[in-house]
Amino acid sequence: MDKNNQKSEQFRELLEQNYQWPDYYVWKFIVKIEIQDHVLTHLSSHEVNVKVSEKGNYVSISARKLVTNTDEVLEVYEIISRINGVMSL
Protein backbone atom coordinates (compact mmCIF):
# COMPACT_ATOMS: atom_id res chain seq x y z
CA MET A 1 0.00 0.00 0.00
CA ASP A 2 1.49 3.36 -0.97
CA LYS A 3 1.79 6.24 1.48
CA ASN A 4 -1.23 8.19 0.13
CA ASN A 5 -3.53 5.16 0.36
CA GLN A 6 -2.30 4.46 3.87
CA LYS A 7 -3.02 8.05 4.95
CA SER A 8 -6.44 7.91 3.30
CA GLU A 9 -7.32 4.70 5.14
CA GLN A 10 -6.12 6.16 8.46
CA PHE A 11 -8.23 9.26 7.87
CA ARG A 12 -11.23 7.08 6.96
CA GLU A 13 -10.83 5.20 10.26
CA LEU A 14 -10.64 8.47 12.22
CA LEU A 15 -13.82 9.73 10.58
CA GLU A 16 -15.61 6.47 11.34
CA GLN A 17 -14.50 6.61 14.98
CA ASN A 18 -15.42 10.26 15.54
CA TYR A 19 -18.64 10.75 13.59
CA GLN A 20 -22.07 9.15 13.68
CA TRP A 21 -23.57 9.67 10.23
CA PRO A 22 -25.57 11.59 9.25
CA ASP A 23 -23.72 14.55 10.72
CA TYR A 24 -22.36 17.92 9.72
CA TYR A 25 -18.77 18.01 8.53
CA VAL A 26 -16.57 21.06 7.98
CA TRP A 27 -13.88 21.06 5.30
CA LYS A 28 -11.17 23.73 5.45
CA PHE A 29 -8.96 24.84 2.62
CA ILE A 30 -6.36 27.53 1.98
CA VAL A 31 -6.29 28.60 -1.66
CA LYS A 32 -4.65 31.21 -3.83
CA ILE A 33 -7.10 34.05 -4.31
CA GLU A 34 -7.07 33.71 -8.10
CA ILE A 35 -8.48 30.15 -7.94
CA GLN A 36 -11.05 30.64 -5.19
CA ASP A 37 -13.96 30.72 -7.65
CA HIS A 38 -12.87 27.39 -9.13
CA VAL A 39 -12.88 25.83 -5.65
CA LEU A 40 -16.17 27.45 -4.67
CA THR A 41 -17.97 26.00 -7.71
CA HIS A 42 -17.35 22.53 -6.23
CA LEU A 43 -18.78 23.64 -2.88
CA SER A 44 -22.01 25.20 -4.15
CA SER A 45 -24.22 22.91 -2.02
CA HIS A 46 -22.29 23.74 1.17
CA GLU A 47 -22.58 26.55 3.71
CA VAL A 48 -19.38 28.44 2.89
CA ASN A 49 -17.35 31.02 4.78
CA VAL A 50 -14.49 32.78 2.97
CA LYS A 51 -11.85 34.88 4.69
CA VAL A 52 -9.17 36.81 2.78
CA SER A 53 -5.62 36.75 4.15
CA GLU A 54 -4.01 39.91 5.49
CA LYS A 55 -1.95 40.45 2.31
CA GLY A 56 -4.82 39.42 0.04
CA ASN A 57 -2.94 36.59 -1.70
CA TYR A 58 -4.88 33.71 -0.17
CA VAL A 59 -8.32 32.90 1.15
CA SER A 60 -9.36 30.40 3.75
CA ILE A 61 -12.52 28.54 2.85
CA SER A 62 -14.63 26.67 5.38
CA ALA A 63 -17.42 24.58 3.91
CA ARG A 64 -20.07 22.90 6.09
CA LYS A 65 -22.58 20.30 4.95
CA LEU A 66 -24.75 17.53 6.33
CA VAL A 67 -23.34 14.26 4.99
CA THR A 68 -24.60 10.71 5.34
CA ASN A 69 -21.34 8.77 5.30
CA THR A 70 -17.56 8.87 5.29
CA ASP A 71 -17.36 8.44 1.52
CA GLU A 72 -19.11 11.79 1.00
CA VAL A 73 -16.45 13.52 3.11
CA LEU A 74 -13.60 11.84 1.24
CA GLU A 75 -15.18 12.57 -2.14
CA VAL A 76 -15.07 16.32 -1.51
CA TYR A 77 -11.41 16.12 -0.49
CA GLU A 78 -10.65 14.07 -3.63
CA ILE A 79 -12.37 16.56 -5.95
CA ILE A 80 -10.73 19.61 -4.38
CA SER A 81 -7.30 17.93 -4.26
CA ARG A 82 -7.27 17.86 -8.07
CA ILE A 83 -7.09 21.67 -8.13
CA ASN A 84 -3.52 23.01 -8.10
CA GLY A 85 -2.78 25.56 -5.39
CA VAL A 86 -5.14 24.18 -2.72
CA MET A 87 -4.04 23.18 0.78
CA SER A 88 -6.48 21.03 2.75
CA LEU A 89 -6.51 21.44 6.50
N, C-alpha and C positions, 0 to 999 in steps of 0.2 A: 504494500500500500504506500503510495507516495505521500509526501508531507502535507500537501493540500487536502487530500482525501482524509488523512488522519485528523487534521484540524477540523474539517467539516464534520466528521463523525463525533469528535469530542464536543463540538458546539451543539450538535443535534442532541446529544445526551444531556448536556446542561439545560437546554430548552425543555426537554421532556421532564427533567427533574424539578424544574422551577416554575413551570406553567401548567395550569389545568385548562385545556382548551374546551370551549372557546374563551378567549381572553384578549385584552388589548395588548398590543406590542408596539414599542417605539423603536424605530430605526433612526440612527444618527449618522450623518455624513458631513464631511468637509469637502467642498468642491471649489474649483476656480470659478470666479464670478462669471466668466464668459461662457461656461457650460451649465450654469444653474438651470436654465430653461429646459435643456435636454434632460436633465435629471428629473425635474419637476413634472415633465410629461408622463413619466413612468409612475409617478406618485399621485396622479389625479384623483384617485378614489380614497386618498388618505387625508386626515387632518394634518396640515403642514404648517410648520413655523420656520421662518427663514430669518437669520440674523447675519448682517454684513459685518465682516471683520473691521477692526479699527482702521487699517490702511485701505480697505475697500477692494483687496485682491481676491478674497475668499468669502464664501458664505457657509454658515453652518445650517444644515437642514435637519429638522426633526420631523419625522412622519409617524403618525399614530393611526392604528387601524385595528378593528376587531377581526381577529383571524380564528379559524376553526382548528388548525393543526400546525405542527412544526414545519411541514413542507411549504406552507404558504409563507412563513417567515423566511425560510431559506431561498425560496424562489425570488423574493424581492432582492435579497442580497446578490443572488446570481445575476439577475438582470442589470442591476446598478453596477456591479463589478466589471461589466463589459465596457463601461464608459471610461475612457482615459481621463485621468486627473481627479478621480474620486477617491477619498479615503473614508473607509467605513470605520465607525467607532463601536 
